[in-house]
Amino acid sequence: MDGENIDATLGNSVLERRPAPAERPRWERLREFARDTWRQPVKGLFFLNASGGALPMPFVRALLSMDYRPIPLAGSSDQKVVDIGIQRTLQAIARRPGNVMLASHDGDFLPQLGELLEGDRQVAVVGFKEFLNAGFAELPGLQIFDIEEDADCFTNVLPRVRIIDLESFDPERFL
């Protein structure tokens, strides 16, 4: 999971401010969603940028309690350490069996996801659909899930402006 990417989008694009604690994703729900969607055990990896030399230990402990494996990475200021770590991990997964569900909006992962789709596995991205890189729609076989609507990772309804399929429109959510 690339939690920094989701939190940045949530704060910058959806809320236009830093998210309050009640507005942050419930990451345990994402693990449950992945497990229930594909009916198999899940190994949750959570990549963190630790280039500053410090770890947000309360958050790391929370991740551990939710059965995620925090992966704190450090690099130089010109490196996108989280992206590089995820890219290398996706390349490693391509050499072994297993399905992949990536929480990110970032198009930097398109080549690696495309390679994963060439095999016999399920591959998905999870995020705010309106912020997903357009290249994801061009990857045949890629499943796309909305982190709020499909994965139910938020306690509060977020003030998103997006196209809603009439079949799934629930006016109660807006009243």
Backbone as CSV, one residue per row, in Angstrom:
resi,resn,N_x,N_y,N_z,CA_x,CA_y,CA_z,C_x,C_y,C_z
1,MET,0.837,-1.165,0.000,0.000,0.000,0.000,0.889,1.237,0.000
2,ASP,0.495,2.203,-0.725,1.208,3.461,-0.758,0.323,4.481,-0.044
3,GLY,0.307,4.393,1.257,-0.568,5.225,2.062,-0.296,6.697,1.935
4,GLU,0.950,7.063,1.706,1.281,8.474,1.562,0.548,9.062,0.365
5,ASN,0.441,8.309,-0.694,-0.223,8.773,-1.906,-1.711,9.016,-1.638
6,ILE,-2.366,8.091,-0.975,-3.791,8.235,-0.676,-4.006,9.403,0.281
7,ASP,-3.202,9.491,1.360,-3.362,10.582,2.321,-3.104,11.929,1.675
8,ALA,-2.116,12.006,0.791,-1.826,13.274,0.121,-2.998,13.693,-0.748
9,THR,-3.569,12.763,-1.486,-4.708,13.088,-2.334,-5.910,13.464,-1.486
10,LEU,-6.121,12.738,-0.410,-7.243,13.035,0.469,-7.128,14.455,0.998
11,GLY,-5.960,14.824,1.493,-5.780,16.150,2.065,-5.730,17.249,1.031
12,ASN,-5.048,17.015,-0.066,-4.841,18.071,-1.059,-6.014,18.239,-2.007
13,SER,-6.583,17.159,-2.484,-7.581,17.252,-3.543,-9.018,17.074,-3.064
14,VAL,-9.235,16.218,-2.103,-10.603,15.954,-1.665,-11.038,16.953,-0.600
15,LEU,-10.237,17.121,0.437,-10.630,17.976,1.553,-10.082,19.398,1.454
16,GLU,-9.020,19.588,0.695,-8.316,20.863,0.591,-7.774,21.326,1.944
17,ARG,-7.466,20.371,2.788,-6.851,20.610,4.090,-6.338,19.282,4.607
18,ARG,-5.586,19.316,5.690,-5.092,18.083,6.288,-6.275,17.297,6.855
19,PRO,-6.343,15.983,6.601,-7.480,15.203,7.105,-7.500,15.128,8.631
20,ALA,-8.675,15.230,9.191,-8.863,15.005,10.625,-8.771,13.504,10.868
21,PRO,-8.483,13.091,12.105,-8.362,11.649,12.378,-9.555,10.820,11.902
22,ALA,-10.759,11.329,12.044,-11.954,10.575,11.622,-12.080,10.501,10.102
23,GLU,-11.284,11.308,9.379,-11.373,11.333,7.921,-10.253,10.534,7.255
24,ARG,-9.412,9.905,8.030,-8.300,9.132,7.475,-8.771,7.728,7.100
25,PRO,-8.095,7.121,6.119,-8.479,5.755,5.731,-8.318,4.780,6.888
26,ARG,-9.200,3.839,6.964,-9.114,2.738,7.930,-8.442,1.593,7.190
27,TRP,-7.122,1.502,7.342,-6.323,0.566,6.550,-6.677,-0.889,6.812
28,GLU,-7.161,-1.216,7.996,-7.563,-2.599,8.254,-8.732,-3.003,7.359
29,ARG,-9.573,-2.050,7.013,-10.697,-2.331,6.112,-10.197,-2.685,4.708
30,LEU,-9.089,-2.088,4.301,-8.543,-2.402,2.987,-8.026,-3.839,2.949
31,ARG,-7.351,-4.274,4.002,-6.897,-5.680,4.074,-8.102,-6.613,4.027
32,GLU,-9.141,-6.288,4.792,-10.351,-7.116,4.813,-11.009,-7.145,3.433
33,PHE,-11.054,-6.000,2.769,-11.632,-5.921,1.431,-10.869,-6.814,0.459
34,ALA,-9.549,-6.741,0.493,-8.730,-7.571,-0.400,-8.967,-9.052,-0.103
35,ARG,-8.978,-9.414,1.167,-9.214,-10.815,1.561,-10.585,-11.291,1.099
36,ASP,-11.604,-10.494,1.347,-12.967,-10.892,1.008,-13.225,-10.878,-0.500
37,THR,-12.630,-9.929,-1.212,-12.845,-9.809,-2.653,-12.271,-11.004,-3.396
38,TRP,-11.064,-11.404,-3.020,-10.393,-12.494,-3.730,-10.384,-13.795,-2.934
39,ARG,-11.041,-13.800,-1.779,-11.211,-15.009,-0.944,-9.894,-15.759,-0.739
40,GLN,-8.909,-15.027,-0.225,-7.601,-15.630,0.043,-6.876,-14.804,1.084
41,PRO,-5.866,-15.376,1.717,-5.080,-14.619,2.706,-4.387,-13.427,2.039
42,VAL,-4.135,-12.394,2.837,-3.533,-11.159,2.339,-2.263,-10.865,3.121
43,LYS,-1.235,-10.463,2.398,-0.012,-9.963,3.017,0.034,-8.469,2.723
44,GLY,-0.193,-7.652,3.745,-0.248,-6.205,3.570,1.110,-5.559,3.775
45,LEU,1.599,-4.880,2.754,2.846,-4.126,2.840,2.497,-2.645,2.793
46,PHE,3.136,-1.862,3.633,2.867,-0.427,3.690,4.193,0.307,3.599
47,PHE,4.401,1.007,2.501,5.665,1.690,2.232,5.649,3.095,2.818
48,LEU,6.735,3.439,3.515,6.861,4.746,4.157,8.161,5.413,3.740
49,ASN,8.133,6.710,3.581,9.351,7.467,3.313,9.983,7.830,4.657
50,ALA,11.124,7.230,4.951,11.838,7.492,6.204,13.160,8.197,5.937
51,SER,13.227,8.954,4.848,14.472,9.626,4.461,14.914,10.661,5.486
52,GLY,13.997,11.168,6.275,14.338,12.147,7.306,15.012,11.528,8.513
53,GLY,15.084,10.212,8.548,15.758,9.531,9.648,14.882,9.200,10.834
54,ALA,13.613,9.528,10.770,12.709,9.228,11.886,11.513,8.430,11.374
55,LEU,10.994,7.613,12.259,9.794,6.842,11.943,8.626,7.372,12.764
56,PRO,7.446,7.464,12.165,6.254,7.842,12.944,5.792,6.622,13.752
57,MET,6.435,6.405,14.887,6.230,5.153,15.639,4.777,4.873,16.020
58,PRO,3.968,5.852,16.402,2.562,5.510,16.675,1.873,4.916,15.437
59,PHE,2.156,5.481,14.263,1.566,4.966,13.033,2.133,3.590,12.695
60,VAL,3.429,3.407,12.877,4.064,2.107,12.614,3.455,1.042,13.536
61,ARG,3.283,1.367,14.803,2.663,0.407,15.737,1.230,0.081,15.317
62,ALA,0.503,1.114,14.863,-0.869,0.882,14.404,-0.875,-0.040,13.195
63,LEU,0.044,0.176,12.255,0.134,-0.704,11.083,0.422,-2.139,11.498
64,LEU,1.360,-2.302,12.423,1.704,-3.647,12.902,0.501,-4.314,13.567
65,SER,-0.271,-3.540,14.319,-1.440,-4.117,14.991,-2.521,-4.540,13.999
66,MET,-2.498,-3.940,12.786,-3.463,-4.293,11.736,-2.891,-5.357,10.804
67,ASP,-1.770,-5.931,11.181,-1.115,-6.996,10.427,-0.548,-6.530,9.087
68,TYR,-0.107,-5.265,9.041,0.643,-4.765,7.888,2.127,-4.898,8.204
69,ARG,2.917,-4.999,7.182,4.369,-4.983,7.315,4.849,-3.608,6.857
70,PRO,5.210,-2.715,7.801,5.733,-1.415,7.402,7.098,-1.580,6.729
71,ILE,7.291,-0.865,5.640,8.572,-0.895,4.934,9.076,0.545,4.857
72,PRO,9.860,0.969,5.877,10.399,2.331,5.876,11.641,2.400,4.987
73,LEU,11.598,3.250,3.999,12.691,3.371,3.039,13.316,4.759,3.135
74,ALA,14.620,4.820,2.900,15.329,6.095,2.909,16.147,6.220,1.635
75,GLY,16.276,7.422,1.161,17.068,7.684,-0.034,17.402,9.154,-0.111
76,SER,17.956,9.548,-1.222,18.329,10.950,-1.406,17.094,11.785,-1.738
77,SER,17.244,13.089,-1.621,16.108,13.991,-1.823,15.586,13.981,-3.261
78,ASP,16.389,13.527,-4.203,15.933,13.488,-5.594,15.284,12.152,-5.962
79,GLN,15.145,11.248,-4.996,14.538,9.941,-5.262,13.120,9.883,-4.704
80,LYS,12.244,9.244,-5.457,10.894,8.959,-4.965,10.977,7.574,-4.311
81,VAL,11.437,7.571,-3.051,11.799,6.304,-2.417,10.623,5.340,-2.303
82,VAL,9.446,5.836,-1.997,8.285,4.959,-1.878,7.954,4.356,-3.244
83,ASP,7.944,5.175,-4.279,7.656,4.675,-5.628,8.686,3.630,-6.058
84,ILE,9.948,3.915,-5.822,11.007,2.963,-6.205,10.845,1.652,-5.444
85,GLY,10.544,1.737,-4.162,10.333,0.523,-3.366,9.159,-0.295,-3.866
86,ILE,8.069,0.375,-4.217,6.892,-0.327,-4.741,7.208,-0.933,-6.109
87,GLN,7.883,-0.191,-6.966,8.247,-0.715,-8.283,9.096,-1.969,-8.152
88,ARG,10.084,-1.944,-7.279,10.943,-3.123,-7.084,10.150,-4.297,-6.519
89,THR,9.217,-4.009,-5.639,8.387,-5.069,-5.051,7.485,-5.688,-6.111
90,LEU,6.875,-4.865,-6.959,6.029,-5.390,-8.037,6.846,-6.235,-9.007
91,GLN,8.078,-5.828,-9.289,8.953,-6.618,-10.159,9.278,-7.967,-9.509
92,ALA,9.498,-7.964,-8.203,9.781,-9.221,-7.497,8.553,-10.135,-7.495
93,ILE,7.384,-9.564,-7.331,6.148,-10.359,-7.349,5.943,-10.987,-8.725
94,ALA,6.347,-10.293,-9.776,6.177,-10.823,-11.138,6.929,-12.136,-11.331
95,ARG,7.945,-12.394,-10.512,8.736,-13.624,-10.629,8.183,-14.765,-9.778
96,ARG,7.051,-14.565,-9.157,6.438,-15.592,-8.302,4.927,-15.552,-8.458
97,PRO,4.236,-16.562,-7.981,2.766,-16.526,-8.076,2.183,-15.579,-7.029
98,GLY,0.996,-15.102,-7.296,0.301,-14.270,-6.320,-0.433,-13.127,-6.986
99,ASN,-1.512,-12.737,-6.371,-2.319,-11.626,-6.840,-1.826,-10.331,-6.200
100,VAL,-2.171,-9.210,-6.816,-1.691,-7.916,-6.327,-2.830,-6.913,-6.321
101,MET,-2.993,-6.233,-5.189,-3.923,-5.119,-5.075,-3.103,-3.943,-4.556
102,LEU,-2.946,-2.917,-5.381,-2.121,-1.763,-5.054,-2.994,-0.560,-4.755
103,ALA,-2.786,0.049,-3.597,-3.501,1.275,-3.242,-2.639,2.459,-3.654
104,SER,-2.982,3.048,-4.782,-2.234,4.192,-5.294,-2.986,4.787,-6.482
105,HIS,-2.651,6.027,-6.804,-3.185,6.688,-7.997,-2.104,6.861,-9.046
106,ASP,-0.908,6.498,-8.706,0.314,6.880,-9.401,0.569,6.087,-10.677
107,GLY,0.753,6.796,-11.769,1.070,6.169,-13.046,2.484,5.626,-13.125
108,ASP,3.321,5.920,-12.142,4.685,5.382,-12.139,4.708,3.854,-12.070
109,PHE,3.595,3.240,-11.738,3.545,1.784,-11.588,2.937,1.085,-12.808
110,LEU,2.584,1.829,-13.830,1.952,1.242,-15.014,2.789,0.137,-15.654
111,PRO,4.099,0.315,-15.876,4.869,-0.772,-16.501,4.874,-2.055,-15.665
112,GLN,5.017,-1.915,-14.361,5.060,-3.096,-13.503,3.700,-3.787,-13.430
113,LEU,2.618,-3.013,-13.363,1.276,-3.614,-13.352,0.983,-4.290,-14.683
114,GLY,1.417,-3.674,-15.774,1.249,-4.299,-17.093,1.949,-5.633,-17.167
115,GLU,3.138,-5.715,-16.607,3.876,-6.986,-16.587,3.147,-8.031,-15.746
116,LEU,2.607,-7.608,-14.609,1.864,-8.542,-13.758,0.619,-9.068,-14.465
117,LEU,-0.009,-8.234,-15.277,-1.221,-8.640,-15.984,-0.948,-9.647,-17.096
118,GLU,0.293,-9.782,-17.504,0.633,-10.754,-18.539,0.581,-12.177,-18.007
119,GLY,0.629,-12.341,-16.713,0.586,-13.669,-16.104,-0.836,-14.076,-15.770
120,ASP,-0.937,-15.158,-15.026,-2.235,-15.708,-14.629,-2.513,-15.298,-13.186
121,ARG,-2.861,-14.063,-12.998,-3.121,-13.547,-11.655,-4.145,-12.432,-11.716
122,GLN,-4.711,-12.128,-10.567,-5.605,-10.981,-10.450,-4.765,-9.778,-10.036
123,VAL,-5.014,-8.654,-10.690,-4.290,-7.419,-10.396,-5.312,-6.297,-10.306
124,ALA,-5.164,-5.462,-9.271,-6.110,-4.358,-9.072,-5.394,-3.138,-8.510
125,VAL,-5.992,-1.993,-8.740,-5.602,-0.767,-8.059,-6.805,-0.297,-7.257
126,VAL,-6.504,0.324,-6.122,-7.532,0.864,-5.235,-7.175,2.319,-4.974
127,GLY,-8.145,3.185,-5.116,-7.914,4.606,-4.845,-9.191,5.377,-5.079
128,PHE,-9.066,6.680,-5.088,-10.193,7.517,-5.470,-10.248,7.476,-6.993
129,LYS,-11.290,6.916,-7.539,-11.354,6.691,-8.991,-11.122,7.964,-9.791
130,GLU,-11.581,9.087,-9.272,-11.451,10.332,-10.032,-10.006,10.850,-10.082
131,PHE,-9.115,10.283,-9.273,-7.723,10.721,-9.259,-6.765,9.676,-9.832
132,LEU,-7.286,8.529,-10.267,-6.417,7.495,-10.822,-5.790,7.969,-12.125
133,ASN,-4.551,7.622,-12.324,-3.860,7.930,-13.566,-4.658,7.319,-14.725
134,ALA,-4.843,8.063,-15.790,-5.637,7.601,-16.937,-5.067,6.335,-17.562
135,GLY,-3.782,6.099,-17.403,-3.152,4.909,-17.970,-3.681,3.611,-17.390
136,PHE,-4.233,3.646,-16.185,-4.787,2.423,-15.594,-5.926,1.875,-16.443
137,ALA,-6.742,2.761,-17.021,-7.885,2.327,-17.841,-7.429,1.616,-19.112
138,GLU,-6.189,1.813,-19.509,-5.658,1.202,-20.726,-5.020,-0.158,-20.490
139,LEU,-5.000,-0.625,-19.249,-4.411,-1.926,-18.940,-5.510,-2.987,-18.924
140,PRO,-5.591,-3.818,-19.980,-6.650,-4.826,-20.032,-6.524,-5.826,-18.888
141,GLY,-7.639,-6.067,-18.241,-7.668,-7.030,-17.157,-7.447,-6.428,-15.781
142,LEU,-7.031,-5.155,-15.718,-6.801,-4.512,-14.422,-8.141,-4.200,-13.770
143,GLN,-8.305,-4.655,-12.539,-9.512,-4.337,-11.779,-9.282,-3.007,-11.070
144,ILE,-10.299,-2.174,-11.035,-10.196,-0.877,-10.370,-11.282,-0.796,-9.313
145,PHE,-10.856,-0.473,-8.097,-11.778,-0.358,-6.971,-11.650,1.027,-6.345
146,ASP,-12.763,1.584,-5.931,-12.769,2.858,-5.233,-12.544,2.611,-3.748
147,ILE,-11.609,3.329,-3.168,-11.239,3.098,-1.770,-12.357,3.468,-0.788
148,GLU,-13.205,4.396,-1.170,-14.321,4.768,-0.302,-15.555,3.933,-0.604
149,GLU,-15.959,3.892,-1.861,-17.202,3.227,-2.236,-17.105,1.700,-2.206
150,ASP,-16.074,1.141,-2.817,-15.952,-0.318,-2.906,-15.329,-0.926,-1.655
151,ALA,-14.220,-0.330,-1.203,-13.483,-0.908,-0.074,-13.972,-0.411,1.278
152,ASP,-14.810,0.619,1.297,-15.416,1.136,2.536,-14.367,1.468,3.598
153,CYS,-13.316,2.176,3.191,-12.196,2.459,4.093,-12.348,3.732,4.915
154,PHE,-13.491,4.382,4.835,-13.681,5.618,5.583,-14.907,5.521,6.470
155,THR,-14.815,6.118,7.644,-15.930,6.133,8.574,-16.928,7.214,8.180
156,ASN,-16.413,8.373,7.763,-17.261,9.493,7.343,-17.371,9.513,5.816
157,VAL,-18.471,10.028,5.308,-18.612,10.239,3.874,-17.753,11.440,3.510
158,LEU,-16.895,11.262,2.514,-16.004,12.337,2.104,-16.705,13.282,1.133
159,PRO,-16.326,14.557,1.154,-16.978,15.530,0.261,-16.389,15.499,-1.153
160,ARG,-16.470,14.338,-1.784,-15.935,14.171,-3.135,-16.952,14.609,-4.175
161,VAL,-16.445,15.133,-5.269,-17.294,15.451,-6.415,-16.848,14.516,-7.526
162,ARG,-17.724,13.584,-7.887,-17.389,12.585,-8.889,-18.669,12.120,-9.560
163,ILE,-18.523,11.483,-10.684,-19.670,10.930,-11.389,-20.138,9.686,-10.644
164,ILE,-21.427,9.627,-10.381,-22.014,8.501,-9.649,-22.925,7.737,-10.603
165,ASP,-22.674,6.449,-10.737,-23.538,5.602,-11.544,-24.934,5.603,-10.926
166,LEU,-25.941,5.838,-11.729,-27.308,5.939,-11.233,-27.735,4.697,-10.460
167,GLU,-27.283,3.529,-10.885,-27.652,2.273,-10.206,-27.162,2.243,-8.758
168,SER,-26.029,2.885,-8.480,-25.484,2.863,-7.122,-25.769,4.146,-6.342
169,PHE,-26.509,5.091,-6.948,-26.796,6.358,-6.271,-27.715,6.144,-5.076
170,ASP,-27.270,6.587,-3.914,-28.045,6.510,-2.684,-28.214,7.930,-2.160
171,PRO,-29.388,8.540,-2.345,-29.557,9.930,-1.910,-29.390,10.117,-0.398
172,GLU,-29.607,9.065,0.385,-29.446,9.139,1.839,-28.034,9.568,2.230
173,ARG,-27.043,9.204,1.423,-25.663,9.580,1.729,-25.448,11.082,1.657
174,PHE,-26.328,11.787,0.960,-26.156,13.212,0.745,-27.100,14.072,1.583
175,LEU,-27.966,13.451,2.319,-28.954,14.197,3.129,-28.487,14.372,4.553
